[in-house]
Amino acid sequence: MNNLHVKTGDTVILLTGKYEDKFDSKGDRKTGKVVEVSPKENKVIVEGINMITKHVKPTRMGEKGGIIKTEAPVYACKVQLVCPKCGKPTRVGHVVEDGKKLRVCKKCGKSFE
């Protein structure tokens, strides 16, 4: 099983792909929260990034079909974690303190947990 540098609930930015040049209202790169992590496939699903349209057929009586938008998985190597303390995209380091393995920001040195 692969260990990933991101976990569910982390804020990330996309490094490559068609959403890498999308910016928010402040001019910063578009960020999103990790909704789901799939370590076996080495992929993550990020909220608001890599949106696809899907044609859905009604399966039951009274249910509506149509075109829905949903997030598609992205390879984990294409996203970078945003430090909640300094607010910059950063790499992740690991430090063992009191018998616990903590993730640490490589830029400011603060712990994520």
C-alpha positions as CSV (number, residue, x, y, z in Angstrom):
1,M,0.0,0.0,0.0
2,N,1.3,3.4,-0.9
3,N,1.6,6.3,1.6
4,L,0.4,9.6,0.3
5,H,1.5,13.1,1.3
6,V,-2.1,14.3,1.5
7,K,-5.0,13.2,3.7
8,T,-8.8,13.8,3.6
9,G,-9.6,17.4,4.6
10,D,-6.2,18.9,3.5
11,T,-6.2,22.0,1.3
12,V,-4.2,21.5,-1.9
13,I,-3.5,23.3,-5.2
14,L,-3.1,21.6,-8.6
15,L,0.4,21.7,-10.1
16,T,-0.3,20.5,-13.6
17,G,-3.3,20.0,-15.9
18,K,-6.1,22.2,-17.2
19,Y,-7.0,23.7,-13.8
20,E,-3.4,24.8,-12.9
21,D,-3.9,28.2,-14.3
22,K,-7.3,28.9,-12.7
23,F,-7.2,31.7,-10.2
24,D,-9.6,32.9,-7.5
25,S,-10.8,36.5,-7.0
26,K,-7.7,37.5,-5.1
27,G,-5.4,36.4,-7.9
28,D,-4.1,33.3,-6.0
29,R,-4.1,29.8,-7.6
30,K,-7.4,27.9,-7.1
31,T,-7.3,25.7,-4.0
32,G,-9.6,22.9,-2.9
33,K,-10.2,20.5,-0.1
34,V,-9.4,16.8,-0.5
35,V,-12.7,14.9,-0.4
36,E,-11.4,11.3,-0.9
37,V,-8.0,9.6,-1.0
38,S,-7.4,6.4,-2.9
39,P,-3.9,5.1,-1.9
40,K,-4.1,1.9,-4.0
41,E,-4.7,3.9,-7.2
42,N,-2.5,6.8,-5.9
43,K,-5.3,9.3,-6.7
44,V,-7.2,11.9,-4.8
45,I,-10.5,13.7,-5.4
46,V,-10.4,17.5,-4.8
47,E,-13.5,19.6,-4.3
48,G,-14.1,22.0,-7.2
49,I,-11.1,20.7,-9.3
50,N,-11.2,18.4,-12.4
51,M,-15.0,18.7,-12.8
52,I,-16.5,16.4,-15.4
53,T,-20.1,16.2,-16.8
54,K,-21.9,12.9,-16.5
55,H,-25.1,11.8,-18.3
56,V,-27.3,10.0,-15.7
57,K,-30.3,7.9,-16.6
58,P,-33.2,7.7,-14.2
59,T,-33.0,4.3,-12.4
60,R,-36.2,4.3,-10.5
61,M,-39.7,5.6,-11.0
62,G,-40.0,9.3,-10.2
63,E,-36.2,9.8,-10.2
64,K,-34.8,12.5,-12.5
65,G,-32.0,11.9,-15.0
66,G,-29.9,14.5,-16.8
67,I,-26.4,15.9,-16.9
68,I,-24.6,16.3,-13.5
69,K,-21.2,17.7,-12.7
70,T,-18.9,15.7,-10.4
71,E,-15.3,15.7,-9.4
72,A,-13.0,13.2,-11.1
73,P,-9.9,11.7,-9.4
74,V,-6.4,13.3,-10.0
75,Y,-3.1,11.7,-9.4
76,A,-1.7,12.6,-6.0
77,C,1.7,13.6,-7.5
78,K,-0.1,16.5,-9.3
79,V,-1.3,18.2,-6.1
80,Q,0.7,20.1,-3.5
81,L,-0.3,20.7,0.1
82,V,-1.0,24.2,1.2
83,C,0.3,25.0,4.7
84,P,-2.5,26.2,7.0
85,K,0.0,28.3,9.0
86,C,2.0,30.2,6.4
87,G,-0.6,29.7,3.5
88,K,2.0,28.7,0.9
89,P,2.2,25.6,-1.2
90,T,4.8,23.4,0.5
91,R,6.4,20.0,0.6
92,V,5.8,17.7,3.5
93,G,8.4,16.5,6.0
94,H,8.0,14.0,8.8
95,V,9.1,14.3,12.4
96,V,8.7,11.8,15.3
97,E,7.7,13.5,18.5
98,D,6.5,11.6,21.7
99,G,6.2,8.4,19.6
100,K,3.9,10.0,17.0
101,K,4.8,10.7,13.4
102,L,3.8,14.2,12.5
103,R,3.7,15.9,9.1
104,V,5.7,19.2,9.0
105,C,5.7,22.1,6.6
106,K,9.2,22.3,4.9
107,K,8.9,26.2,4.6
108,C,7.9,27.3,8.1
109,G,8.6,24.1,10.1
110,K,5.1,24.1,11.8
111,S,3.2,20.8,12.3
112,F,0.0,20.2,10.3
113,E,-1.8,18.2,13.1
